[in-house]
Amino acid sequence: MLLTQRGDSVLGLVRNPDHVTELGHLGVTAEVAELEAADASRLADRLSGVDAAVFAAGAGPGSGAERKDTVDRGASVLLAEACQQAGIRRFVQVSSMGTRSPNPPDVDPVFGAYLDAKRAAEQDLRERDLDWTILRPGRLTDDPPTGRVMLGTEVARDAVTRADVAEVLAALLAERRTAGMALELVNGDVPVTEAVGAAVE
């Protein structure tokens, strides 16, 4: 876990109780939270002492259009509202490439619902008084990390490893000058630290 390795204390909210022990082995304090049905004020109470949040949940492959909305939009909205109530200003949201423009007419209906949900979550976040950053990764892969990416307000569509996304997220949390920015991410040739630094120059 990149954040615990650099000395951060990390609270992970998970849906599956089986992940609590797994994250504990990585130095993460994990709690079960059902963000599709939680109350924002109660969630805010659980976030006491937290100074930054990352929304990285997703309905996942195989889920239908309804869950794309309740997780990819609704859960992000809930967490952002809870952060505002708890006084947590820094918020990094994982979105998706493809949200900058309307869906093409031939888009798969479920994937279209996913993009609609991400687009709506972005819009909700933009309207909040938070120090938000939106990260839009390309197609996610489970390949080994490369440590090299292409990061910018608009990049050509391509793939990016989940591990490289995690490294970029950790760097964005520490780089508050990215607040108010929406950045697209794919694998490339630039080391992560340099790519994040270049994004705010």
Phi and psi restraints in degrees (value plus and minus 20) as a CYANA .aco file:
   2 LEU   PHI     -82.6   -42.6
   2 LEU   PSI     -58.8   -18.8
   3 LEU   PHI     -89.1   -49.1
   3 LEU   PSI     -63.1   -23.1
   4 THR   PHI     -89.0   -49.0
   4 THR   PSI     -51.3   -11.3
   5 GLN   PHI     -86.0   -46.0
   5 GLN   PSI     -49.8    -9.8
   6 ARG   PHI    -112.6   -72.6
   6 ARG   PSI     -12.1    27.9
   7 GLY   PHI      78.0   118.0
   7 GLY   PSI     -15.1    24.9
   8 ASP   PHI     -98.2   -58.2
   8 ASP   PSI     126.8   166.8
   9 SER   PHI    -109.0   -69.0
   9 SER   PSI     109.6   149.6
  10 VAL   PHI    -142.2  -102.2
  10 VAL   PSI     110.7   150.7
  11 LEU   PHI    -128.6   -88.6
  11 LEU   PSI     102.1   142.1
  12 GLY   PHI    -129.4   -89.4
  12 GLY   PSI     105.5   145.5
  13 LEU   PHI    -116.2   -76.2
  13 LEU   PSI     101.7   141.7
  14 VAL   PHI    -146.2  -106.2
  14 VAL   PSI     132.1   172.1
  15 ARG   PHI    -105.4   -65.4
  15 ARG   PSI     -55.1   -15.1
  16 ASN   PHI    -115.2   -75.2
  16 ASN   PSI      97.0   137.0
  17 PRO   PHI     -78.0   -38.0
  17 PRO   PSI     -45.1    -5.1
  18 ASP   PHI     -84.1   -44.1
  18 ASP   PSI     -40.7    -0.7
  19 HIS   PHI    -103.5   -63.5
  19 HIS   PSI     -30.8     9.2
  20 VAL   PHI     -82.2   -42.2
  20 VAL   PSI     -69.4   -29.4
  21 THR   PHI     -86.2   -46.2
  21 THR   PSI     -61.6   -21.6
  22 GLU   PHI     -77.3   -37.3
  22 GLU   PSI     -66.4   -26.4
  23 LEU   PHI     -90.4   -50.4
  23 LEU   PSI     -52.2   -12.2
  24 GLY   PHI     -79.3   -39.3
  24 GLY   PSI     -56.4   -16.4
  25 HIS   PHI     -85.9   -45.9
  25 HIS   PSI     -39.9     0.1
  26 LEU   PHI    -115.4   -75.4
  26 LEU   PSI     -14.5    25.5
  27 GLY   PHI      66.7   106.7
  27 GLY   PSI      -6.7    33.3
  28 VAL   PHI    -121.2   -81.2
  28 VAL   PSI     114.7   154.7
  29 THR   PHI    -102.8   -62.8
  29 THR   PSI      93.0   133.0
  30 ALA   PHI    -128.7   -88.7
  30 ALA   PSI     121.0   161.0
  31 GLU   PHI    -152.5  -112.5
  31 GLU   PSI     125.2   165.2
  32 VAL   PHI    -100.2   -60.2
  32 VAL   PSI     108.2   148.2
  33 ALA   PHI    -165.6  -125.6
  33 ALA   PSI     105.6   145.6
  34 GLU   PHI    -115.7   -75.7
  34 GLU   PSI      73.3   113.3
  35 LEU   PHI     -92.0   -52.0
  35 LEU   PSI     -30.1     9.9
  36 GLU   PHI     -99.1   -59.1
  36 GLU   PSI     -34.8     5.2
  37 ALA   PHI    -155.9  -115.9
  37 ALA   PSI     -19.0    21.0
  38 ALA   PHI     -92.4   -52.4
  38 ALA   PSI     140.1   180.1
  39 ASP   PHI    -115.4   -75.4
  39 ASP   PSI     112.5   152.5
  40 ALA   PHI     -81.6   -41.6
  40 ALA   PSI     -61.1   -21.1
  41 SER   PHI     -87.7   -47.7
  41 SER   PSI     -58.6   -18.6
  42 ARG   PHI     -88.8   -48.8
  42 ARG   PSI     -57.8   -17.8
  43 LEU   PHI     -85.5   -45.5
  43 LEU   PSI     -58.3   -18.3
  44 ALA   PHI     -78.7   -38.7
  44 ALA   PSI     -59.7   -19.7
  45 ASP   PHI     -81.4   -41.4
  45 ASP   PSI     -56.5   -16.5
  46 ARG   PHI     -93.7   -53.7
  46 ARG   PSI     -35.9     4.1
  47 LEU   PHI    -115.3   -75.3
  47 LEU   PSI      -7.3    32.7
  48 SER   PHI     -77.0   -37.0
  48 SER   PSI     110.2   150.2
  49 GLY   PHI      70.2   110.2
  49 GLY   PSI     -26.7    13.3
  50 VAL   PHI    -103.1   -63.1
  50 VAL   PSI     120.1   160.1
  51 ASP   PHI    -136.2   -96.2
  51 ASP   PSI     -21.4    18.6
  52 ALA   PHI    -180.6  -140.6
  52 ALA   PSI     132.7   172.7
  53 ALA   PHI    -155.3  -115.3
  53 ALA   PSI     126.4   166.4
  54 VAL   PHI    -143.0  -103.0
  54 VAL   PSI     104.8   144.8
  55 PHE   PHI    -116.6   -76.6
  55 PHE   PSI      92.4   132.4
  56 ALA   PHI    -149.5  -109.5
  56 ALA   PSI      -6.0    34.0
  57 ALA   PHI     -94.8   -54.8
  57 ALA   PSI     136.3   176.3
  58 GLY   PHI    -176.3  -136.3
  58 GLY   PSI     130.3   170.3
  59 ALA   PHI     -84.7   -44.7
  59 ALA   PSI     -49.3    -9.3
  60 GLY   PHI      68.3   108.3
  60 GLY   PSI     143.8   183.8
  61 PRO   PHI     -83.6   -43.6
  61 PRO   PSI     125.2   165.2
  62 GLY   PHI      70.4   110.4
  62 GLY   PSI     -31.4     8.6
  63 SER   PHI    -103.7   -63.7
  63 SER   PSI     134.4   174.4
  64 GLY   PHI    -109.5   -69.5
  64 GLY   PSI    -198.6  -158.6
  65 ALA   PHI     -81.4   -41.4
  65 ALA   PSI     -55.9   -15.9
  66 GLU   PHI     -82.7   -42.7
  66 GLU   PSI     -63.4   -23.4
  67 ARG   PHI     -92.8   -52.8
  67 ARG   PSI     -46.6    -6.6
  68 LYS   PHI     -79.0   -39.0
  68 LYS   PSI     -59.3   -19.3
  69 ASP   PHI     -93.4   -53.4
  69 ASP   PSI     -66.1   -26.1
  70 THR   PHI     -89.7   -49.7
  70 THR   PSI     -49.4    -9.4
  71 VAL   PHI    -116.9   -76.9
  71 VAL   PSI     -79.8   -39.8
  72 ASP   PHI     -88.4   -48.4
  72 ASP   PSI     -46.9    -6.9
  73 ARG   PHI    -123.8   -83.8
  73 ARG   PSI     -79.9   -39.9
  74 GLY   PHI     -79.7   -39.7
  74 GLY   PSI     -63.1   -23.1
  75 ALA   PHI     -88.1   -48.1
  75 ALA   PSI     -55.4   -15.4
  76 SER   PHI     -85.7   -45.7
  76 SER   PSI     -63.7   -23.7
  77 VAL   PHI     -80.5   -40.5
  77 VAL   PSI     -63.9   -23.9
  78 LEU   PHI     -81.4   -41.4
  78 LEU   PSI     -67.5   -27.5
  79 LEU   PHI     -84.4   -44.4
  79 LEU   PSI     -60.8   -20.8
  80 ALA   PHI     -83.2   -43.2
  80 ALA   PSI     -61.6   -21.6
  81 GLU   PHI     -83.9   -43.9
  81 GLU   PSI     -63.2   -23.2
  82 ALA   PHI     -82.4   -42.4
  82 ALA   PSI     -59.5   -19.5
  83 CYS   PHI     -83.0   -43.0
  83 CYS   PSI     -63.0   -23.0
  84 GLN   PHI     -80.7   -40.7
  84 GLN   PSI     -64.5   -24.5
  85 GLN   PHI     -84.9   -44.9
  85 GLN   PSI     -51.5   -11.5
  86 ALA   PHI    -108.1   -68.1
  86 ALA   PSI     -23.9    16.1
  87 GLY   PHI      57.3    97.3
  87 GLY   PSI       3.8    43.8
  88 ILE   PHI    -112.5   -72.5
  88 ILE   PSI      92.2   132.2
  89 ARG   PHI    -107.5   -67.5
  89 ARG   PSI     -55.5   -15.5
  90 ARG   PHI    -103.5   -63.5
  90 ARG   PSI     104.7   144.7
  91 PHE   PHI    -162.6  -122.6
  91 PHE   PSI     100.3   140.3
  92 VAL   PHI    -132.1   -92.1
  92 VAL   PSI     105.0   145.0
  93 GLN   PHI    -131.1   -91.1
  93 GLN   PSI     108.2   148.2
  94 VAL   PHI    -108.1   -68.1
  94 VAL   PSI      97.1   137.1
  95 SER   PHI    -132.3   -92.3
  95 SER   PSI    -153.6  -113.6
  96 SER   PHI    -178.0  -138.0
  96 SER   PSI     126.5   166.5
  97 MET   PHI     -81.8   -41.8
  97 MET   PSI     128.6   168.6
  98 GLY   PHI      84.6   124.6
  98 GLY   PSI     -23.3    16.7
  99 THR   PHI    -112.4   -72.4
  99 THR   PSI     -28.8    11.2
 100 ARG   PHI     -92.6   -52.6
 100 ARG   PSI     -41.1    -1.1
 101 SER   PHI    -154.1  -114.1
 101 SER   PSI     142.3   182.3
 102 PRO   PHI     -81.1   -41.1
 102 PRO   PSI     135.9   175.9
 103 ASN   PHI     -84.6   -44.6
 103 ASN   PSI     121.1   161.1
 104 PRO   PHI     -86.0   -46.0
 104 PRO   PSI     133.9   173.9
 105 PRO   PHI     -83.9   -43.9
 105 PRO   PSI     -43.4    -3.4
 106 ASP   PHI    -118.5   -78.5
 106 ASP   PSI      -4.3    35.7
 107 VAL   PHI     -87.0   -47.0
 107 VAL   PSI     123.5   163.5
 108 ASP   PHI     -77.9   -37.9
 108 ASP   PSI     113.9   153.9
 109 PRO   PHI     -77.0   -37.0
 109 PRO   PSI     -60.9   -20.9
 110 VAL   PHI     -90.9   -50.9
 110 VAL   PSI     -60.8   -20.8
 111 PHE   PHI     -86.0   -46.0
 111 PHE   PSI     -55.4   -15.4
 112 GLY   PHI     -82.7   -42.7
 112 GLY   PSI     -59.5   -19.5
 113 ALA   PHI     -84.4   -44.4
 113 ALA   PSI     -56.9   -16.9
 114 TYR   PHI     -82.0   -42.0
 114 TYR   PSI     -67.9   -27.9
 115 LEU   PHI     -84.8   -44.8
 115 LEU   PSI     -59.2   -19.2
 116 ASP   PHI     -81.0   -41.0
 116 ASP   PSI     -61.9   -21.9
 117 ALA   PHI     -85.3   -45.3
 117 ALA   PSI     -63.9   -23.9
 118 LYS   PHI     -84.7   -44.7
 118 LYS   PSI     -61.0   -21.0
 119 ARG   PHI     -81.5   -41.5
 119 ARG   PSI     -63.7   -23.7
 120 ALA   PHI     -87.7   -47.7
 120 ALA   PSI     -57.4   -17.4
 121 ALA   PHI     -84.6   -44.6
 121 ALA   PSI     -60.5   -20.5
 122 GLU   PHI     -80.5   -40.5
 122 GLU   PSI     -66.5   -26.5
 123 GLN   PHI     -82.1   -42.1
 123 GLN   PSI     -61.8   -21.8
 124 ASP   PHI     -79.7   -39.7
 124 ASP   PSI     -64.6   -24.6
 125 LEU   PHI     -85.6   -45.6
 125 LEU   PSI     -59.7   -19.7
 126 ARG   PHI     -79.6   -39.6
 126 ARG   PSI     -49.1    -9.1
 127 GLU   PHI    -107.7   -67.7
 127 GLU   PSI     -19.6    20.4
 128 ARG   PHI    -117.6   -77.6
 128 ARG   PSI     130.8   170.8
 129 ASP   PHI    -105.2   -65.2
 129 ASP   PSI      51.1    91.1
 130 LEU   PHI    -151.6  -111.6
 130 LEU   PSI     138.3   178.3
 131 ASP   PHI    -107.9   -67.9
 131 ASP   PSI      57.0    97.0
 132 TRP   PHI    -114.2   -74.2
 132 TRP   PSI     131.0   171.0
 133 THR   PHI    -153.7  -113.7
 133 THR   PSI     115.2   155.2
 134 ILE   PHI    -127.6   -87.6
 134 ILE   PSI     107.6   147.6
 135 LEU   PHI    -133.9   -93.9
 135 LEU   PSI     105.8   145.8
 136 ARG   PHI    -134.0   -94.0
 136 ARG   PSI      71.7   111.7
 137 PRO   PHI     -93.0   -53.0
 137 PRO   PSI     137.9   177.9
 138 GLY   PHI     -99.7   -59.7
 138 GLY   PSI    -177.9  -137.9
 139 ARG   PHI     -83.3   -43.3
 139 ARG   PSI     104.4   144.4
 140 LEU   PHI    -101.3   -61.3
 140 LEU   PSI     119.5   159.5
 141 THR   PHI    -148.6  -108.6
 141 THR   PSI     142.7   182.7
 142 ASP   PHI    -119.2   -79.2
 142 ASP   PSI      -3.2    36.8
 143 ASP   PHI     -84.5   -44.5
 143 ASP   PSI     140.8   180.8
 144 PRO   PHI     -80.4   -40.4
 144 PRO   PSI     132.1   172.1
 145 PRO   PHI     -84.6   -44.6
 145 PRO   PSI     127.5   167.5
 146 THR   PHI    -125.4   -85.4
 146 THR   PSI     -45.1    -5.1
 147 GLY   PHI      54.7    94.7
 147 GLY   PSI     -15.0    25.0
 148 ARG   PHI    -151.0  -111.0
 148 ARG   PSI     113.3   153.3
 149 VAL   PHI    -162.1  -122.1
 149 VAL   PSI     151.4   191.4
 150 MET   PHI    -141.3  -101.3
 150 MET   PSI     101.4   141.4
 151 LEU   PHI    -151.3  -111.3
 151 LEU   PSI     107.1   147.1
 152 GLY   PHI    -193.5  -153.5
 152 GLY   PSI     156.4   196.4
 153 THR   PHI     -88.4   -48.4
 153 THR   PSI     -43.0    -3.0
 154 GLU   PHI    -173.2  -133.2
 154 GLU   PSI      97.2   137.2
 155 VAL   PHI    -150.6  -110.6
 155 VAL   PSI     139.5   179.5
 156 ALA   PHI     -87.1   -47.1
 156 ALA   PSI     123.8   163.8
 157 ARG   PHI     -84.3   -44.3
 157 ARG   PSI     116.8   156.8
 158 ASP   PHI    -187.3  -147.3
 158 ASP   PSI    -192.1  -152.1
 159 ALA   PHI    -117.6   -77.6
 159 ALA   PSI     143.5   183.5
 160 VAL   PHI    -171.2  -131.2
 160 VAL   PSI     121.1   161.1
 161 THR   PHI     -95.0   -55.0
 161 THR   PSI     127.8   167.8
 162 ARG   PHI     -79.1   -39.1
 162 ARG   PSI     -57.0   -17.0
 163 ALA   PHI     -84.9   -44.9
 163 ALA   PSI     -58.7   -18.7
 164 ASP   PHI     -89.8   -49.8
 164 ASP   PSI     -54.8   -14.8
 165 VAL   PHI     -80.3   -40.3
 165 VAL   PSI     -64.0   -24.0
 166 ALA   PHI     -80.8   -40.8
 166 ALA   PSI     -61.5   -21.5
 167 GLU   PHI     -85.4   -45.4
 167 GLU   PSI     -59.7   -19.7
 168 VAL   PHI     -86.0   -46.0
 168 VAL   PSI     -61.3   -21.3
 169 LEU   PHI     -79.6   -39.6
 169 LEU   PSI     -63.9   -23.9
 170 ALA   PHI     -81.4   -41.4
 170 ALA   PSI     -60.5   -20.5
 171 ALA   PHI     -88.7   -48.7
 171 ALA   PSI     -58.5   -18.5
 172 LEU   PHI     -85.6   -45.6
 172 LEU   PSI     -57.8   -17.8
 173 LEU   PHI     -77.1   -37.1
 173 LEU   PSI     -57.9   -17.9
 174 ALA   PHI    -103.5   -63.5
 174 ALA   PSI     -34.8     5.2
 175 GLU   PHI    -126.5   -86.5
 175 GLU   PSI      66.5   106.5
 176 ARG   PHI     -89.5   -49.5
 176 ARG   PSI     -33.5     6.5
 177 ARG   PHI     -88.5   -48.5
 177 ARG   PSI     -30.2     9.8
 178 THR   PHI    -103.7   -63.7
 178 THR   PSI     -20.0    20.0
 179 ALA   PHI     -78.4   -38.4
 179 ALA   PSI     113.6   153.6
 180 GLY   PHI      65.8   105.8
 180 GLY   PSI     -13.2    26.8
 181 MET   PHI    -129.8   -89.8
 181 MET   PSI     126.8   166.8
 182 ALA   PHI    -135.7   -95.7
 182 ALA   PSI     100.6   140.6
 183 LEU   PHI    -142.9  -102.9
 183 LEU   PSI     118.3   158.3
 184 GLU   PHI    -118.0   -78.0
 184 GLU   PSI     129.7   169.7
 185 LEU   PHI    -159.9  -119.9
 185 LEU   PSI     109.5   149.5
 186 VAL   PHI    -161.2  -121.2
 186 VAL   PSI     148.7   188.7
 187 ASN   PHI     -89.1   -49.1
 187 ASN   PSI     127.3   167.3
 188 GLY   PHI    -177.6  -137.6
 188 GLY   PSI    -162.4  -122.4
 189 ASP   PHI    -136.8   -96.8
 189 ASP   PSI     -22.0    18.0
 190 VAL   PHI    -122.3   -82.3
 190 VAL   PSI     109.5   149.5
 191 PRO   PHI     -75.4   -35.4
 191 PRO   PSI     126.3   166.3
 192 VAL   PHI     -74.9   -34.9
 192 VAL   PSI     -68.7   -28.7
 193 THR   PHI     -79.6   -39.6
 193 THR   PSI     -62.1   -22.1
 194 GLU   PHI     -86.6   -46.6
 194 GLU   PSI     -59.3   -19.3
 195 ALA   PHI     -83.9   -43.9
 195 ALA   PSI     -62.7   -22.7
 196 VAL   PHI     -87.5   -47.5
 196 VAL   PSI     -60.9   -20.9
 197 GLY   PHI     -82.1   -42.1
 197 GLY   PSI     -61.0   -21.0
 198 ALA   PHI     -86.5   -46.5
 198 ALA   PSI     -49.5    -9.5
 199 ALA   PHI     -85.3   -45.3
 199 ALA   PSI     -44.5    -4.5
 200 VAL   PHI    -127.1   -87.1
 200 VAL   PSI     -14.3    25.7
